[in-house]
Amino acid sequence: MITNNSNNTAAANLRLFGNVRVMIISGLLVALSIVFGKFLAFNITDAIRISFENLPVIMAGIFFGPFVGGAVGLGADIIGSILKGYSINPVVALGAMSIGIISGLVSMKLFKKNQSLNIAFSVGLAHLIGSLLIKSAGLHFLPPNMPFSLLVYRIPTYIGIGLMEFMIISLLLKNRAFTSQLEKLCKRK
């Protein structure tokens, strides 16, 4: 989204896996997601948790593309579950991975000329599909089998969280020093 036209292709985004600097930043984003989601979260009920665990995953998708975003989401979910002693729910892990993939795909393909719409749709669709559909299905159909009546409260929760994430990412991308460093990071040398 941020770099020139040559970096907007799927092949260029896939090549970022070989970029050591991007891998290091991705590792930091995985760590941030774990800290935000597992250690700094506010658990309202078993089905509703207020956290910014998806912010680093969405940032990875928007900044580095769908492949890196998906890897960050999957890595954060699996490592975070192991660290907290949770069993790994494969559907929830798929939802976490899809958040990074969807945010990256939407960022690459939609509203390239309007950064605010690009970020809004990246965050919104990632949460709609990854958090509200896939993760909620994983929480409902696999143990601990949360009832849908509790899962409905995830909708306003993710609307609020998504708005905050939109504001944070927008502010970061309006900062010229940040975007300059991000563009340098994405150039393969």
C-alpha positions, 0 to 999 in steps of 0.5 A, spaced: 500 500 500 505 504 501 510 503 496 511 503 489 507 499 483 513 494 483 511 492 490 504 492 489 504 485 486 503 478 490 510 476 488 513 482 491 509 481 497 511 474 497 519 476 496 518 480 503 519 473 507 526 473 504 527 480 507 531 479 514 529 486 516 521 484 515 522 478 518 525 481 524 519 486 524 514 481 523 517 477 529 516 483 533 509 484 531 507 477 533 510 478 540 506 485 540 500 481 538 501 476 544 502 481 549 496 485 547 491 479 546 494 474 552 497 479 557 493 486 556 486 483 555 480 485 559 476 479 559 468 481 560 466 474 559 469 467 556 466 469 549 468 477 549 475 480 550 477 487 549 484 487 546 488 489 541 491 483 539 489 484 532 492 490 531 499 488 529 496 482 525 492 488 521 499 492 521 503 486 518 497 485 512 497 492 510 504 494 511 507 487 508 502 484 504 497 478 505 503 473 506 506 476 512 500 478 515 497 471 515 504 468 518 504 474 523 496 472 525 498 464 525 504 465 529 501 470 534 495 465 535 499 458 536 505 461 540 500 465 544 496 459 546 502 455 548 504 460 552 498 461 556 497 454 556 490 454 552 489 448 547 490 450 540 483 451 536 484 450 529 478 454 527 480 460 531 488 460 528 485 460 521 481 466 523 487 469 526 491 468 520 485 470 515 485 477 519 492 478 516 491 475 509 484 479 508 487 486 511 493 485 506 489 483 500 484 489 501 490 494 502 493 491 495 486 491 491 481 496 494 481 504 494 489 505 493 488 512 491 484 514 498 488 511 504 483 512 509 478 508 505 483 503 504 485 502 511 477 502 513 476 497 509 482 493 511 480 493 518 473 492 517 473 486 512 479 483 516 474 483 523 468 481 519 471 475 516 476 473 521 474 475 528 466 475 527 465 469 522 471 465 523 473 466 530 466 466 532 465 459 529 471 456 532 468 458 539 461 456 538 463 449 534 469 447 538 470 446 545 468 450 550 462 451 545 460 458 546 453 459 545 451 464 540 447 469 545 454 470 548 457 471 541 453 476 539 456 481 543 462 480 539 459 485 534 459 492 538 466 490 541 469 489 534 466 495 532 469 499 537 476 495 537 476 496 529 475 504 530 481 504 534 485 500 530 483 504 524 485 511 528 492 508 530 494 505 523 491 512 520 496 516 524 502 512 523 501 512 516 500 520 516 507 520 519 512 522 514 518 519 518 514 512 519 512 511 512 519 513 510 522 508 514 517 503 512 518 504 505 526 503 506 524 496 510 520 494 504 525 495 499 529 488 498 537 489 497 
